[in-house]
């Protein structure tokens, strides 16, 4: 594989179709078990790859260079092999930022909840801060440092105004699941979901029923891919 995407499960991915439309190289999907990630990276048998769930943090110790954006987010989703040295970047930042800005929603002064504890969660946290959010909370299913639980979100932070879902909840094939109950968050004005398959997740459908601005993750995926292509062929 010269160009492609690595992840644990890639049956939901649209990346192959998007990259093949944006560039003239052949883009492949490669599913790796956790124990296969290190030997794959050390083999350096690729020119450039994207990295998706759950390896955006896993890959970082094996890179020779990490961009400032990726360092601040603590996640890498794009790796370029330059003469045997691996360079890591995070194009998800620009993808999510573009998605939010395109929706016309201002995060300036808003209270934002970021759902999830993976690499994309860190991305959303930094993006929300960069767009002027007054307060950004990370939400996890289990108690951990610097996170609140969903119960705490409902009980103590029901005034949240913007929700960014970075969990895979609701992604194919688990269509119909939603990470949160919007009925318990009456102040929400906008919902952004990194899930792009289906195009409208259950969370997005729930938000639209309430008249809330709601956008799925396809534009983010395409936008970050466009930034990744520039890195691939630079």
N, C-alpha and C positions, 0 to 999 in steps of 0.2 A: 504493500500500500504506500503510494507516494503522498496522496492527500486524502483526508477523511476525518472521521469523528470517532473518538473512543468513549465508551460509557459501559455501564453494566447491563442495561437493557435499552435497546434502541428501536424496538418495534414501532414506537410512536413517532419516530423522528421524520421531519421533512427536510433535514439538512442536505441530503444527497440531491434532491430535486432543486433546491434553492441554489446550491453551489454550481451544479451543472448548468443552471440557467444564467448564472452571473459570470462564469469563467469557462475557459476552454480545457481545463484539466479534468481528469476523471476523479470523482470524489466518492469514497467508499465509507461504509459504516462498519466498525469493528467492535463487537462486544467483548469485553475483557472481564474475567473474574478478578476480585481484589488482588490475589497473589500473582496475577499476570501483568499488572501495571508496571511494576519496577523493571522486570526484564524487558518489556516492550520498549520503555523509554531508554534504557541503557543500550539497547540494540541500535537505536537511532536509525532505524530502517525506513524512515519517512522524510519527506521534505517539509510538510507542515500539516498540523492536525488541529481540530477543535476538541475540546474536552467537555463532557457533560456529566450529569448526575451519575455516581456520587464522587467523582474523582477530581473536582476542581481544586480542592486543597491537597489531595493525595499526591498530585504530580509536582508540587512546588519544591520539595527537597532535591529533586533530580534535575533542576534547571540551572543553567549557568548564569542567566540574567533574568531579572523580573522587573517589569516596568513599574513606575511609581504608582500608577493607577491600580495595578494588580496587587502591589504591596499594601496599599491603603485598604483595599477590599479584603485582602488575604485570600484571594481566589484567582485561578488562572483558567481561562477557557480557550486560549489560542496559543499554540506552541509552534515556533518556526525553527527548523534546523538550518543553521548558518555555518557551513564548513565544519560540521561536527559539534558545534555548540548549540545548546537549546535555549531559545529566547521565549519567555513567557509574557503574555499580555492578557488584558481583560477587555474584550469588546462588548461584553454584556452591559457595562456601565453606559456606553453610548447608545446601545439598543434600547435599554429601559428609559433612559433620559429622553430619547427621541419619542418613544411611545407616549410618555406622560405629556410632553410638550405638544405633541400632535393632537392630543385630546382636548386641548384648550384649558385644562385644569391647572390652577395655580396651587402649589403647595406652600407658598409663602405664608408663614405664620400659622400653618395648620398643624393639627395633631395627627400623626401618622402611625399606623400599626403595620409592622412587617411580619408576615406569617412565615415561619420556617426557620431552620437553624443551619442550613447548608451554605454553600458558596454563593448562591444567588441571593440569599438573605443578606449577606454582607454587602453585596452589590447594591441592593435596594436601600439599605441603610445609608450608604454613602451618597447615593443619588438623591434621596430625600433631603439629606442635609445640604447638598449642593444646590438644591432648588428652594432653600430657605425655610424648610419645615421648622416649626417652633419646638416640637418634641417628637422624637422617633422612638417607638417601643418595638423591641423584638419579642416575638411570641413563640413559645415552644410547647410541645405536648408534655414534656417532663421538666421539672425544675432544674435550672442551671444558672450559673453566674451571668449576669447582665441580660437575662431574659425574664419575662413574666409568663405564666401559664395562661391557657385559654380561660380558665375559671377566674383568674385574677383580672384578665381583660374585661370580662363581662361584669364582674363585681365592682371593680374600682376605676376602670377606664372606659366606661360606656359613652364618654363624650368624644371618642375617636372620630375624626372627620374623614380620613382617607385610609383605605386598606390596600396593601400590596401583598398579594399571595405569591410566595416563592416555593411553596410545597408542591409535590406532584399530585396532591389530592384532587380528584376529578379528572385526571389525565387518563386517556385510553389505556387499558380497557376498563378502568374503574369509573366509567361515565355515570353521573348521577350523584356522586359524592361532593360535598362542599366542606371546606376547611372550617368555616365558621357559620354561625346562625345570625344572619343580619337582623333578625327580629330583636336581638338582644343589644344591638348597637344602633340606637335611633338617630344618632347625629351624623352617620356616615353620608358623605356627599359624593364620593367617587371610589370606585373599586378597580384595581388593575391586577390582572392575573397573568403570571408567566406561563401558565398552561396554554398551549396552542392547538392541541389535539384532544378533544374536539375544539372547533373554532370558538364556540361559546360554551364554556364549562358551566356546571351547575351553579357555581358561585356567580358567574356573570349573568346567567338567566335569572337567578334570584334577585340580583341587584336591579336589573332592568324592569322586573315586575314592580319594583318599588319606585321606579322613576329615577333611579340613581345612575349617574354617569358610570358606565362599565365597559372596559376594554380588555379583550383577551390578548394573548401573547404573540400572535402571529407577526404583527408589525415589529415587535421587539426582535423576534427571531430573524426576520429578513434584514432588519437594520444592522444588527450585530454581525450578521453574515457578510454584509457589504463591507463593513470595517475589517472583518477577518480576511476577506479576499485581498484587500489592499496590502495586508501584512504578508499574505501568502506569496504574492507576486512582486513585492517590492524589491 
